[in-house]
Amino acid sequence: MQTAIETESSDKGVLSSWTTRRWLRTGVATTLAVLAVLGSLGGWAMWRTSQITSELVDRRSPALIEAMRVEQALVNQETGIRGYGLSGRADFLQPYAQGVTDEKAALSLLRPLVKDDRAAASDLAEVERLAGTWQRRVAGPVSGASAGEAVKLATERAAEGKSDFDALRRAMARQQDHLQSERGAATRTLRRAETLRNWMFAVIAVVIILVAVLISEGLRRGVTRPLTRLGSAARVVAQGRFDSSLAGTGPADLRQLAFDVEAMRQRLVEELKFSEQARTLLDEQAEDLKRSNTELEQFAYVASHDLQEPLRKVSSFTQLLQRRYGGQLDAKADQYIAFAVDGANRMQTLINDLLAFSRVGRVHNDQQTVDLESVMGKVLDDLSVTMEETGAEITHDPLPTVVGDTTQLGMLWQNLLSNAIKFRSPDRPPRVQVGAACHAGVWTFSVTDNGIGIAPEFHEKVFVLFQRLHTKDAYPGTGIGLAMCKKVVEFHGGTISIDADHTQGTRVVFTLPATETSSAAPERGAQP
């Protein structure tokens, strides 16, 4: 009993390891085998029915018909001989002659039909023997005699002729009975074969329907239903219920698929938990960073604002001290006073720049449509004195309208153009070209000069706050200008960088988002 249970469990385990492909192959092979057997049986039934039909139509029925034609021909011969023997009239020989012709024709057709049937061939031989005897002893002599002799001869052989022809009649009757019996047997056999054929095709139809039902049910249970369940479970997970597990049923490969999807779900759950934790931590850090930046900006603003008054006093009194006591003390004292005045002035400039830097995005944040042509005009007016002193020439492409803060964008152009003039080459006057082009909804601006340029290793460093590449004696400044430009551009959703491919001077490239009207506006020629 235990062995049988173990065997059954083993069989179930083997079947449960079958894949969909193996189930399909086995099912198709079995179905084809069953259909092949049924097709062979149906073909045999059709062949059997065809053979019996051919036997009945081509041999049994024609044999009976030809036997009856032989009988009819012999009866016509007997009628003609009897009439000629009684009356001596020659016209009675016409049925006899026709009967002889019909007999020969019927026998020529009948002999091939019964040659394979021993009983029918024996009956035909008996009929031919008795017919030959009657024709030889009665019909031949009477038909060949004259009218007077024929009557006399017929009268003499009347009894013999009657006896011979009655024997012939009995032989033909036996022959026809045998042929009729064989024809009836063949008919009954044909009916049985047709019945068997009909039943066979009915069974084939039932089996085909059953196989179709079994295949449909097998596919439904083994493939469709497991896939439907897996798809429903996957859609539940896709809707956000990641805690819903996926159970696999059906063949081994579908269960493996469900296992893989379940493993993917578990991995997604783990990744989701990790991402949630990371997002929470990132939100906390972003909040801390935002608070820190706010505090730093507030600190920079307050520090720079609160330092204005004491620094203004220091600067004022050092300048007053320089004016009142300059030249009255020794040279060392005058130098110290000059150092104090210069330091106070530079400190005031640095604090003003730091205050302006801290206000970007915090104080100046009036987002509206800005006409950069108008902004550029104001900046050029502000730089007109410097341009005249240095001989600078500034040209620009037609500038569009963008969405932003007018004050910040003005500071952007002011810093970029003043830097291009300040860092000019000593052997040639400054030439500055401002370019503008729109592509894929983004305006790209470039400020190109013919100045001293920036070494490639400093292309990133120049945008860092308080980073200077030259001493204050060579080029004045606080190192905040380009840092402020970067802050303004990034605040407006763009990027800024130094073009590394431009070597004859410096080219600063920055981008700003385009509006629908500005991106569709036609280009205009360059303007000074």
C-alpha positions in Angstrom: 0.0 0.0 0.0 2.8 2.4 0.9 4.7 1.5 -2.3 1.6 2.3 -4.4 1.1 5.7 -2.6 4.8 6.5 -3.1 4.5 5.6 -6.8 1.4 7.8 -7.3 3.2 10.7 -5.5 6.2 10.2 -7.7 4.0 10.2 -10.8 2.4 13.4 -9.7 5.8 14.9 -9.0 6.9 14.0 -12.5 3.8 15.4 -14.1 4.1 18.6 -12.0 7.6 19.2 -13.4 6.3 19.2 -17.0 6.5 22.5 -18.8 3.8 23.9 -21.1 5.8 22.9 -24.1 6.0 19.3 -22.9 2.3 19.2 -22.2 1.5 20.7 -25.6 3.9 18.2 -27.3 2.4 15.3 -25.5 -1.2 16.4 -26.1 -0.5 17.1 -29.8 1.2 13.7 -30.2 -1.6 11.9 -28.5 -4.2 13.7 -30.5 -2.4 13.0 -33.7 -2.1 9.3 -32.8 -5.8 9.0 -32.0 -6.8 10.9 -35.1 -4.4 8.7 -37.2 -6.1 5.5 -35.8 -9.5 6.9 -36.3 -8.6 8.1 -39.8 -7.3 4.6 -40.6 -10.5 3.0 -39.4 -12.6 5.5 -41.3 -10.5 4.9 -44.4 -10.9 1.2 -44.0 -14.7 1.6 -43.6 -14.8 3.7 -46.7 -12.7 1.2 -48.7 -14.8 -1.7 -47.5 -18.1 0.1 -48.5 -16.6 1.0 -51.8 -15.5 -2.6 -52.5 -18.9 -4.1 -51.6 -20.6 -1.4 -53.7 -18.4 -2.2 -56.6 -19.0 -5.9 -56.2 -22.7 -5.3 -56.2 -22.9 -2.8 -59.0 -20.2 -4.1 -61.3 -20.7 -7.8 -60.9 -23.7 -9.2 -58.9 -26.4 -7.1 -60.5 -25.0 -7.2 -64.1 -24.6 -11.0 -63.7 -28.3 -11.4 -62.7 -29.4 -9.1 -65.5 -27.4 -10.9 -68.1 -28.7 -14.3 -66.9 -32.2 -13.0 -67.3 -31.3 -11.8 -70.8 -30.0 -15.3 -71.6 -33.2 -16.8 -70.4 -35.2 -14.3 -72.5 -33.2 -15.1 -75.6 -33.7 -18.9 -75.1 -37.4 -18.4 -74.5 -37.6 -16.4 -77.8 -35.8 -19.2 -79.6 -38.2 -21.8 -78.2 -41.2 -19.7 -79.2 -39.9 -19.2 -82.7 -39.1 -22.9 -83.2 -42.5 -24.0 -81.8 -44.4 -21.6 -84.1 -42.3 -22.6 -87.1 -42.8 -26.3 -86.3 -46.6 -25.9 -85.9 -47.3 -23.6 -88.9 -44.3 -24.0 -91.2 -44.2 -20.2 -91.7 -40.7 -18.9 -92.1 -41.5 -15.6 -90.4 -41.5 -17.5 -87.1 -37.8 -18.0 -87.5 -37.1 -14.3 -87.0 -37.6 -14.4 -83.2 -35.4 -17.5 -83.2 -32.6 -15.8 -85.1 -32.9 -12.7 -82.8 -32.8 -15.0 -79.8 -29.6 -16.7 -81.0 -28.0 -13.3 -81.4 -29.1 -12.0 -78.0 -28.0 -15.3 -76.4 -24.5 -14.9 -77.7 -24.3 -11.3 -76.6 -25.6 -12.0 -73.1 -23.3 -15.0 -72.7 -20.2 -13.0 -73.8 -21.0 -10.5 -71.0 -22.0 -13.1 -68.4 -19.0 -15.4 -68.6 -16.4 -12.7 -67.3 -18.8 -11.8 -64.5 -19.1 -15.3 -63.0 -15.6 -16.7 -63.8 -14.4 -16.0 -60.2 -17.6 -17.5 -58.7 -17.4 -21.3 -58.7 -21.1 -21.9 -58.1 -22.2 -19.3 -60.6 -19.8 -20.6 -63.2 -21.1 -24.1 -62.6 -24.7 -22.9 -63.0 -23.8 -21.2 -66.3 -22.0 -24.2 -67.6 -25.1 -26.3 -66.9 -27.4 -23.8 -68.6 -25.0 -23.7 -71.6 -24.9 -27.6 -71.8 -28.7 -28.0 -71.6 -29.2 -25.1 -74.1 -26.7 -26.7 -76.5 -28.5 -30.1 -76.2 -31.9 -28.5 -76.9 -30.5 -26.5 -79.8 -28.6 -29.5 -81.2 -31.5 -32.0 -81.0 -34.5 -29.8 -81.6 -33.9 -26.1 -82.5 -31.2 -26.7 -85.0 -32.8 -29.5 -87.1 -36.3 -27.8 -87.1 -34.9 -24.3 -88.1 -32.8 -25.9 -90.8 -35.7 -28.0 -92.4 -38.2 -26.9 -95.0 -41.6 -25.9 -94.0 -43.2 -29.3 -94.5 -40.3 -31.2 -93.0 -40.2 -28.7 -90.1 -43.8 -29.5 -89.1 -43.2 -33.2 -89.3 -39.9 -33.0 -87.4 -41.4 -30.8 -84.7 -44.3 -33.2 -84.2 -41.9 -36.1 -83.8 -39.6 -34.4 -81.4 -42.3 -32.4 -79.5 -42.1 -34.5 -76.4 -38.3 -34.6 -76.4 -38.0 -30.9 -77.1 -40.4 -30.1 -74.3 -38.5 -32.3 -71.9 -35.1 -30.7 -72.8 -36.4 -27.1 -72.6 -38.1 -27.8 -69.2 -34.8 -29.0 -67.9 -33.2 -25.9 -69.3 -35.8 -23.7 -67.7 -35.2 -25.4 -64.3 -31.4 -24.8 -64.8 -31.9 -21.2 -65.6 -34.2 -20.8 -62.7 -31.6 -22.3 -60.3 -29.0 -20.0 -61.8 -31.1 -16.9 -61.3 -32.0 -18.0 -57.8 -28.4 -18.4 -56.9 -27.5 -15.0 -58.5 -30.4 -13.4 -56.8 -29.3 -14.9 -53.5 -25.8 -13.7 -53.9 -27.0 -10.3 -54.9 -29.2 -10.1 -51.8 -26.3 -11.2 -49.6 -24.1 -8.6 -51.2 -26.8 -6.0 -50.6 -27.1 -7.0 -46.9 -23.3 -6.9 -46.6 -23.3 -3.4 -48.2 -25.9 -2.2 -45.7 -23.9 -3.5 -42.8 -20.8 -1.9 -44.2 -22.6 1.4 -44.6 -23.9 1.1 -41.1 -20.5 0.4 -39.8 -19.1 3.3 -41.8 -21.7 5.7 -40.5 -21.1 4.6 -36.9 -17.3 4.8 -37.5 -17.6 8.4 -38.7 -20.0 9.3 -35.9 -17.5 7.9 -33.4 -14.7 9.9 -35.2 -16.8 13.0 -34.9 -17.5 12.4 -31.2 -13.9 11.7 -30.5 -12.8 14.9 -32.4 -15.3 16.9 -30.4 -14.1 15.3 -27.2 -10.5 15.9 -28.1 -11.3 19.6 -28.9 -13.1 19.9 -25.6 -10.3 18.2 -23.7 -7.7 20.5 -25.4 -9.7 23.6 -24.7 -10.2 22.6 -21.1 -6.5 21.6 -20.8 -5.4 25.0 -22.2 -7.9 26.8 -19.9 -6.7 25.0 -16.8 -3.1 24.6 -17.7 -2.3 27.9 -19.5 -5.2 30.4 -19.7 -6.3 30.3 -16.1 -2.8 30.4 -14.5 -1.9 33.3 -16.9 -5.1 35.1 -16.0 -4.4 34.7 -12.3 -0.9 35.8 -12.7 -1.9 38.8 -14.8 -4.6 39.8 -12.3 -2.1 39.5 -9.4 0.5 41.5 -11.5 -2.1 44.2 -12.2 -2.9 44.4 -8.4 0.8 44.9 -7.8 1.0 47.5 -10.6 -1.8 49.5 -9.0 0.5 50.0 -5.9 -0.4 47.1 -3.7 3.2 45.8 -3.4 2.4 43.7 -0.4 0.2 41.4 -2.5 2.1 38.2 -3.3 1.9 36.3 -6.6 1.2 32.5 -6.4 2.0 30.3 -9.4 -0.1 27.4 -10.7 -0.2 25.2 -13.8 2.8 23.8 -15.6 6.4 24.1 -14.3 7.4 27.0 -16.6 4.3 29.1 -15.6 5.1 28.4 -12.0 8.7 29.4 -12.6 7.4 32.6 -14.3 5.2 33.4 -11.3 8.2 32.7 -9.0 10.4 35.1 -11.0 7.7 37.8 -11.0 7.2 37.3 -7.3 11.0 37.6 -6.8 10.9 40.8 -8.8 8.0 42.1 -6.7 10.0 41.3 -3.5 13.0 43.1 -5.0 10.9 46.1 -5.9 9.5 46.1 -2.3 13.0 46.1 -0.9 14.1 48.8 -3.4 11.0 50.8 -2.5 11.7 50.6 1.2 15.2 51.6 0.6 14.2 54.5 -1.7 11.6 55.6 0.8 14.2 55.7 3.5 16.6 57.4 1.1 13.9 59.9 0.1 13.0 60.6 3.7 16.7 61.1 4.5 17.1 63.3 1.4 14.0 65.3 2.4 15.5 65.8 5.8 18.8 66.8 4.4 17.2 69.1 1.8 15.2 70.7 4.6 18.3 71.1 6.7 20.2 72.5 3.6 17.4 74.9 2.8 17.3 76.1 6.4 21.1 76.4 6.4 21.1 78.3 3.1 18.4 80.6 4.4 20.3 81.2 7.6 23.5 81.8 5.6 21.8 84.2 3.2 20.2 86.0 6.1 23.5 86.0 7.9 25.3 87.4 4.8 22.6 90.0 4.4 22.5 91.0 8.0 26.3 90.9 8.4 26.9 93.0 5.2 24.1 95.4 6.1 25.1 95.8 9.7 28.7 96.2 8.8 27.9 99.2 6.5 27.6 101.7 9.4 30.8 101.0 11.3 32.7 100.6 8.0 31.3 103.8 6.8 32.6 105.5 9.9 36.0 103.9 9.6 36.2 104.9 5.9 35.0 108.4 6.6 37.4 109.1 9.5 40.4 107.5 7.8 39.7 109.7 4.7 39.3 112.7 7.0 42.5 111.8 8.8 44.3 111.5 5.4 43.0 114.9 4.2 43.7 116.8 7.5 47.0 115.3 8.6 48.4 114.1 5.3 51.9 115.5 4.9 52.1 116.7 8.5 53.4 113.4 9.9 56.3 111.3 8.7 56.2 109.2 5.5 55.5 106.1 7.5 52.4 107.6 9.0 51.2 108.7 5.6 51.7 105.1 4.2 49.8 103.6 7.1 47.0 106.1 6.6 46.9 105.2 2.9 46.7 101.5 3.7 43.8 102.1 6.1 41.9 104.2 3.5 42.5 101.6 0.8 41.5 98.7 3.0 38.3 100.5 4.1 37.4 101.3 0.6 38.0 97.7 -0.6 36.1 96.4 2.4 33.1 98.6 1.6 33.2 97.4 -2.1 33.4 93.8 -1.0 30.5 94.2 1.5 28.4 95.9 -1.2 29.1 93.0 -3.7 28.3 90.4 -1.0 25.1 92.2 -0.2 24.1 92.2 -3.9 25.0 88.5 -4.1 22.9 87.6 -1.1 19.9 89.5 -2.6 19.9 87.3 -5.8 16.7 85.2 -5.8 15.7 86.6 -2.4 15.1 90.3 -2.7 15.0 90.7 -6.5 12.5 88.0 -7.6 10.0 89.8 -9.8 9.3 87.3 -12.6 7.9 89.0 -15.7 8.6 89.3 -19.4 11.9 91.1 -19.9 13.0 92.6 -23.1 16.8 91.9 -23.2 17.2 94.6 -25.9 16.1 97.2 -23.5 18.2 95.8 -20.7 21.2 95.7 -23.0 20.7 99.4 -23.9 20.7 100.4 -20.3 23.8 98.4 -19.5 25.6 100.0 -22.5 24.6 103.4 -21.3 26.1 102.7 -17.9 29.3 101.4 -19.5 29.5 104.3 -22.0 32.2 106.2 -20.0 34.4 103.0 -19.6 33.9 102.2 -23.3 35.0 105.6 -24.3 38.1 105.5 -22.0 39.2 102.1 -23.2 38.1 102.4 -26.8 35.9 99.3 -26.4 33.4 98.3 -29.1 30.4 96.1 -28.1 28.1 94.6 -30.7 25.3 92.2 -30.2 22.8 90.0 -32.1 19.1 90.8 -31.8 18.1 89.9 -28.3 14.8 88.2 -27.4 12.3 88.6 -24.6 12.5 86.1 -21.7 10.7 85.6 -18.4 12.8 86.7 -15.5 13.8 89.5 -13.1 14.9 92.7 -14.8 17.3 93.7 -12.1 19.1 90.4 -11.9 19.4 90.1 -15.7 20.8 93.6 -15.8 23.4 92.6 -13.2 24.2 89.6 -15.4 24.9 91.7 -18.5 26.7 94.3 -16.4 29.1 91.8 -14.9 29.8 89.9 -18.2 30.4 93.0 -20.3 32.5 94.9 -17.6 34.7 91.8 -17.2 35.2 91.6 -21.0 36.4 95.2 -20.9 38.4 95.0 -17.7 40.4 91.9 -18.7 41.4 93.4 -22.0 44.6 92.8 -23.8 47.2 95.6 -23.4 48.1 95.7 -27.1 44.7 96.1 -28.6 41.4 97.8 -27.8 38.6 95.5 -26.5 36.1 94.0 -29.0 33.1 92.3 -27.5 30.4 90.3 -29.5 27.2 89.2 -27.9 25.5 86.3 -29.7 22.0 84.8 -29.3 20.4 81.7 -30.9 17.3 79.6 -30.1 17.2 75.9 -30.3 14.7 73.4 -28.9 13.0 75.9 -26.7 16.3 77.3 -25.1 18.1 80.5 -25.8 21.9 80.2 -25.9 23.8 83.5 -25.4 27.5 84.0 -25.8 29.8 86.9 -24.8 33.0 86.8 -26.8 36.0 89.1 -26.2 39.5 89.5 -27.5 41.1 89.9 -24.1 43.7 88.0 -22.1 41.6 84.8 -21.9 41.3 82.2 -19.1 43.5 79.1 -18.8 41.5 75.8 -19.2 42.3 74.7 -15.6 40.5 77.8 -14.3 37.3 77.5 -16.3 35.4 76.1 -13.3 37.2 78.0 -10.6 36.2 81.5 -11.9 32.6 80.8 -11.0 33.4 80.2 -7.3 32.8 82.9 -4.8 35.9 85.1 -4.0 38.1 83.3 -6.5 40.6 85.6 -8.2 43.1 84.8 -10.9 45.0 88.0 -10.6 46.2 90.4 -7.9 44.2 93.4 -7.0 47.0 95.6 -8.2 46.8 94.1 -11.8 43.0 93.9 -12.0 40.7 95.4 -9.4 37.7 93.5 -8.1 36.3 91.3 -5.4 35.9 87.9 -7.2 32.2 87.9 -6.9 31.1 89.0 -10.4 31.1 85.6 -12.2 29.8 83.8 -9.1 26.9 86.3 -9.1 26.4 85.6 -12.9 26.2 81.9 -12.2 23.7 82.4 -9.4 21.5 84.6 -11.6 21.6 82.2 -14.6 20.8 79.1 -12.5 18.1 81.0 -10.7 16.4 81.5 -14.1 16.7 77.8 -15.0 19.9 78.0 -17.2 23.5 77.1 -17.2 26.7 79.0 -17.7 30.3 78.0 -18.6 33.5 79.0 -20.4 33.8 77.8 -24.0 36.9 75.7 -24.0 37.1 75.7 -27.9 37.6 79.5 -28.0 41.2 80.4 -27.6 41.4 84.0 -28.9 40.2 85.7 -25.7 37.3 84.5 -23.6 33.8 83.3 -24.6 31.2 82.9 -21.8 28.2 80.9 -22.8 24.9 80.7 -20.9 21.3 79.6 -21.5 17.9 80.8 -20.6 14.5 79.2 -21.2 12.7 80.6 -24.3 9.1 81.7 -24.3 6.8 80.7 -27.2 6.9 84.2 -28.7 10.6 84.6 -28.4 11.4 81.2 -29.9 9.2 81.9 -32.9 10.5 85.5 -33.4 12.5 86.1 -36.7 16.2 86.8 -36.4 17.4 90.4 -36.8 20.8 91.7 -37.8 23.5 92.5 -35.3 23.3 95.9 -33.6 26.1 97.9 -32.0 
